């Protein structure tokens, strides 16, 4: 017999309200003075409801950003490396420029101050995005567009390394032309 937790059961509707409220507040508050209280008020739930789902504010933000990334940057149907990778990277740049870049910097800052959250950020966001890109690259290997001897993890690091470097330092644009340049770089390196 399993024990049940005291209190009300988790509500999927409340969870979605919290994630939506969090994402809206992230995009409204450029100073990122986000609080559990503000999220609860906007979502129309109590703080205990939030703590039933997430251990910390950082975890709520992580799930809200990941949910948006999944909807804004879906895995495209594979056509060719040039087309598929280009589409994936253009969507990524568009999302970054529509406010998600600031949200990613915010998450990265939170991860620098909390080792356990850094692990959750890596396991739940970074690894998921890496797997998505690696699946595109593997399809390119399968269609003989990338050499089977090419280390796909290195290509993933090249792409995301360039993106994170520009995102965190801000020394270069993250736009459609950057997406095209990154795509061409992967094609050249993959041979």
Secondary structure per residue as TSV (DSSP state, phi and psi in degrees):
chain	resnum	aa	ss	phi	psi
A	1	X	-	360.0	130.3
A	2	X	-	-96.0	146.2
A	3	X	-	-81.0	144.9
A	4	X	-	-103.9	150.9
A	5	X	-	-73.1	145.5
A	6	X	S	-68.9	153.7
A	7	X	S	98.4	-177.5
A	8	X	-	-74.0	150.8
A	9	X	-	-70.0	158.6
A	10	X	-	-65.7	141.5
A	11	X	-	-112.6	121.1
A	12	X	H	-62.2	-35.8
A	13	X	H	-63.6	-43.2
A	14	X	H	-64.9	-39.3
A	15	X	H	-60.4	-47.2
A	16	X	H	-64.5	-36.3
A	17	X	H	-63.3	-40.8
A	18	X	H	-66.4	-44.7
A	19	X	H	-63.1	-42.6
A	20	X	H	-64.4	-45.1
A	21	X	H	-62.4	-41.3
A	22	X	H	-61.9	-47.1
A	23	X	H	-64.4	-41.3
A	24	X	H	-62.8	-45.0
A	25	X	H	-64.9	-38.0
A	26	X	H	-57.9	-41.2
A	27	X	H	-82.6	-15.8
A	28	X	H	-87.4	-33.3
A	29	X	-	-103.1	98.0
A	30	X	T	-70.7	-18.7
A	31	X	T	-87.3	-8.3
A	32	X	-	54.7	47.4
A	33	X	-	-94.3	48.5
A	34	X	-	-73.1	139.6
A	35	X	-	-133.2	159.4
A	36	X	H	-60.2	-40.2
A	37	X	H	-60.7	-45.4
A	38	X	H	-64.0	-40.3
A	39	X	H	-64.6	-47.0
A	40	X	H	-59.2	-44.3
A	41	X	H	-62.9	-48.2
A	42	X	H	-65.3	-36.4
A	43	X	H	-81.1	-15.2
A	44	X	T	73.5	34.6
A	45	X	-	-129.1	167.2
A	46	X	-	-87.6	159.3
A	47	X	H	-58.5	-37.7
A	48	X	H	-59.1	-33.8
A	49	X	H	-60.9	-42.8
A	50	X	H	-63.6	-45.5
A	51	X	H	-71.0	-13.7
A	52	X	H	-70.7	-28.8
A	53	X	H	-98.5	-36.0
A	54	X	-	-133.4	141.6
A	55	X	S	-78.9	-18.2
A	56	X	S	-156.8	165.9
A	57	X	H	-59.0	-43.6
A	58	X	H	-57.2	-38.9
A	59	X	H	-69.1	-34.0
A	60	X	H	-64.9	-47.3
A	61	X	H	-60.4	-43.8
A	62	X	H	-57.5	-48.9
A	63	X	H	-66.6	-38.2
A	64	X	H	-63.3	-43.4
A	65	X	H	-69.8	-40.7
A	66	X	H	-64.0	-41.5
A	67	X	H	-59.8	-43.4
A	68	X	H	-66.2	-41.4
A	69	X	H	-60.7	-40.9
A	70	X	H	-62.6	-36.1
A	71	X	H	-84.5	-34.3
A	72	X	H	-82.5	-27.7
A	73	X	S	-127.4	65.6
A	74	X	-	-70.3	161.3
A	75	X	-	-74.5	116.9
A	76	X	-	-72.6	153.4
A	77	X	-	-62.9	133.8
A	78	X	-	-72.7	125.3
A	79	X	S	-114.5	-58.3
A	80	X	-	-153.2	165.0
A	81	X	H	-60.5	-46.5
A	82	X	H	-58.2	-48.8
A	83	X	H	-70.5	-49.9
A	84	X	H	-70.5	-48.6
A	85	X	H	-64.9	-41.7
A	86	X	H	-58.8	-43.6
A	87	X	H	-64.7	-45.2
A	88	X	H	-60.0	-44.7
A	89	X	H	-72.5	-37.1
A	90	X	H	-63.2	-42.6
A	91	X	H	-63.5	-38.7
A	92	X	H	-62.5	-45.7
A	93	X	H	-64.3	-40.6
A	94	X	H	-61.6	-46.0
A	95	X	H	-61.2	-43.8
A	96	X	I	-60.6	-42.9
A	97	X	I	-76.2	-15.4
A	98	X	I	-93.6	15.8
A	99	X	I	117.1	-19.3
A	100	X	I	-72.4	-20.6
A	101	X	H	-62.9	-43.8
A	102	X	H	-64.0	-39.6
A	103	X	H	-64.5	-37.9
A	104	X	H	-67.9	-40.4
A	105	X	H	-61.7	-39.7
A	106	X	H	-60.9	-47.0
A	107	X	H	-62.8	-41.0
A	108	X	H	-62.8	-40.3
A	109	X	H	-62.9	-43.7
A	110	X	H	-61.3	-39.1
A	111	X	H	-67.2	-26.4
A	112	X	H	-73.3	-21.2
A	113	X	S	-103.3	-1.3
A	114	X	-	-146.5	104.9
A	115	X	H	-59.8	-40.3
A	116	X	H	-69.8	-37.2
A	117	X	H	-67.7	-37.1
A	118	X	H	-57.8	-40.5
A	119	X	H	-64.0	-44.3
A	120	X	H	-66.1	-38.1
A	121	X	H	-62.1	-46.1
A	122	X	I	-64.3	-46.1
A	123	X	I	-70.8	-35.1
A	124	X	I	-98.9	-28.9
A	125	X	I	-109.9	-61.3
A	126	X	I	-58.8	-50.1
A	127	X	H	-62.3	-37.9
A	128	X	H	-64.8	-43.4
A	129	X	H	-67.1	-37.8
A	130	X	H	-63.1	-43.2
A	131	X	H	-61.9	-39.3
A	132	X	H	-61.5	-49.5
A	133	X	H	-64.4	-41.7
A	134	X	H	-62.9	-34.0
A	135	X	H	-66.3	-36.3
A	136	X	H	-64.6	-44.8
A	137	X	H	-65.6	-37.0
A	138	X	H	-64.4	-37.7
A	139	X	H	-64.6	-33.4
A	140	X	H	-68.4	-36.2
A	141	X	H	-64.0	-46.5
A	142	X	H	-62.2	-27.8
A	143	X	T	-100.9	16.8
A	144	X	T	62.6	27.5
A	145	X	S	-93.5	-19.5
A	146	X	S	-126.4	139.8
A	147	X	-	-61.1	138.0
A	148	X	T	-65.9	-14.9
A	149	X	T	-89.5	-6.7
A	150	X	S	-68.7	135.8
A	151	X	-	-79.9	105.4
A	152	X	H	-66.5	-30.1
A	153	X	H	-63.8	-35.9
A	154	X	H	-66.7	-42.7
A	155	X	H	-63.3	-38.9
A	156	X	H	-61.7	-44.0
A	157	X	H	-64.9	-36.0
A	158	X	H	-61.2	-47.7
A	159	X	H	-66.1	-55.9
A	160	X	H	-71.8	-30.0
A	161	X	H	-61.5	-46.0
A	162	X	H	-63.7	-41.5
A	163	X	H	-66.0	-48.8
A	164	X	H	-65.0	-37.7
A	165	X	H	-61.0	-47.3
A	166	X	H	-67.0	-38.0
A	167	X	H	-64.9	-44.9
A	168	X	H	-80.7	-34.9
A	169	X	H	-93.1	-35.2
A	170	X	-	76.1	24.7
A	171	X	-	-83.6	-13.3
A	172	X	S	-145.8	159.6
A	173	X	-	-70.6	149.3
A	174	X	-	-118.1	83.0
A	175	X	S	-133.2	-170.5
A	176	X	H	-61.5	-37.8
A	177	X	H	-66.4	-34.9
A	178	X	H	-66.4	-39.5
A	179	X	H	-60.3	-42.2
A	180	X	H	-65.2	-44.9
A	181	X	H	-61.7	-42.7
A	182	X	H	-64.4	-40.5
A	183	X	H	-61.2	-47.7
A	184	X	H	-62.7	-37.4
A	185	X	H	-63.6	-44.6
A	186	X	H	-62.9	-41.3
A	187	X	H	-61.4	-44.7
A	188	X	H	-65.6	-44.4
A	189	X	H	-69.7	-27.7
A	190	X	H	-77.0	-10.5
A	191	X	-	-75.1	360.0
